[in-house]
């Protein structure tokens, strides 16, 4: 495979993956980072599905945090990567599995229009606790308000049941309990554990790039009409 789709989480945006995307492109991969914030899980999933469908081969698809709920509902991926992300089964939502940690919940501020945002100082400690200060300021400055209800969305399809998958547990995560991550990771084909906070694509992008490059070189590509991609 030569293509990667990067799917951000709630409050985040494609620019948060800028360093990872640039390094992968420099190495020769095609990288697509869809914009979410479409107002609902089905709408966000449709945006990512459109990105996958536009590629010639099934890509490696990485979902971070809420992005895991999104990639669970897509079809046509060659390999799924859940980065501190939600792996949902039938009838489940991110909220029903436990969702945000108490620390993340305390960081959320309601907005007059019904959306929510993250308090900047609390976001630093919750999302970017292991990142150097210049990077935390950059990452917090990119955070966006979030429409209500996305975390309660239930996928209609469960791609991890048919597609090879890797779960990355972020053991120092303050936004999603690492124990919850380990439970969800048991649904995946492979599990890695990193000693990072919630957002290694900001603080340690080399880890993310190395994992994706490994998967690009070890996953055997198939045409879309040849069925599910397998790993060796």
Secondary structure, 3 states (H helix, E strand, C coil): CCEEEEECCCCCCHHHHHHHHHHHHHCCCEEECCCCCCCCHHHHHHHHHHHHHCCCCCCEEEEECCHHHHHHCCCCCCEEEEECCCCCCCCCCCCCCCCCCHHHHHHEEECCCCCEEECHHHHHHHHCCCCCHHHHHHHHHHCCCECCCHHHCCCCCCHHHCCCEEEEEECCCCCCCHHHHHHHHCCCCEEEEECCCCCHHHHCHHHHHHHHHHHHHHECCCCHHHCCCCEC
